[in-house]
Amino acid sequence: MAELEYRDADELPATLRRKVFLDLSEQRWRVTALVIHRDPKSGKETKQVAFLRRADSSGGREWEIPLTSLYETAEVEE
């Protein structure tokens, strides 16, 4: 089983913390946390999963997506 390392918004790099991602329906999202998966034997990072929350005042639901997929599918509004 992978070892998990959790980073909340305060621990994220400023560049990631400030970005707003637009999904296909142009809803705005911000990364609120990042979970890093590590191989228990080697300690090497195997995956990063981003947790997002709506960036507008509607708040609402959260979204979970691998960080690489987020950068591949969502536009970035800075």
Sequence and secondary structure as in RCSB ss.txt:
>XXXX:A:sequence
MAELEYRDADELPATLRRKVFLDLSEQRWRVTALVIHRDPKSGKETKQVAFLRRADSSGGREWEIPLTSLYETAE
VEE
>XXXX:A:secstr
  EEEEEEGGGS HHHHH EEE TT  EEEEEEEEEEE TTT  EEEEEEEEEESSTT   EEEEEHHHHHHHSE
EE 
